[in-house]
């Protein structure tokens, strides 16, 4: 699992990402027992490409 703050100043805005063969799971690192967002690997790739613009 990888943890990444959105910005150094915004420590409360951290997510963890776990990539598997069938899904990429994303969750709030401050609430590990909370809901998770699951995406197909292709959808995750498109999201990352869009966010990197």
C-alpha positions in Angstrom: 0.0 0.0 0.0 1.3 3.5 -0.9 0.4 6.6 1.1 0.7 10.0 -0.5 -0.3 13.4 0.9 -2.0 15.7 -1.6 0.2 18.5 -0.4 2.8 18.7 2.4 0.7 21.4 4.1 -2.5 19.4 3.9 -1.5 16.4 5.9 -5.2 15.5 6.5 -5.7 14.9 2.7 -3.8 11.5 2.5 -4.9 8.4 0.6 -3.6 4.9 0.3 -3.6 3.0 -2.9 -3.4 -0.8 -3.3 -3.1 -2.1 -6.8 -4.0 -5.7 -7.6 -4.5 -7.6 -10.8 -8.3 -7.0 -10.9 -8.8 -3.7 -9.0 -7.1 -0.6 -7.6 -8.4 0.2 -4.1 -8.2 3.7 -2.6 -8.9 4.7 0.9 -8.5 7.6 3.4 -5.3 6.9 5.4 -6.8 8.7 8.4 -9.8 6.3 8.3 -8.5 2.9 7.4 -11.8 1.2 8.5 -13.9 3.5 6.4 -15.1 3.1 2.8 -12.9 2.2 0.0 -13.1 3.2 -3.7 -12.4 0.3 -6.1 -11.5 0.9 -9.7 -10.6 -1.3 -12.6 -6.9 -0.9 -13.5 -7.8 0.9 -16.8 -10.1 3.4 -15.1 -7.3 4.1 -12.5 -4.8 4.7 -15.3 -7.2 7.2 -17.0 -7.8 9.0 -13.7 -4.1 9.3 -13.0 -3.4 10.5 -16.6 -6.2 13.1 -16.2 -5.0 14.3 -12.8 -1.4 14.7 -14.0 -2.4 17.3 -16.7 
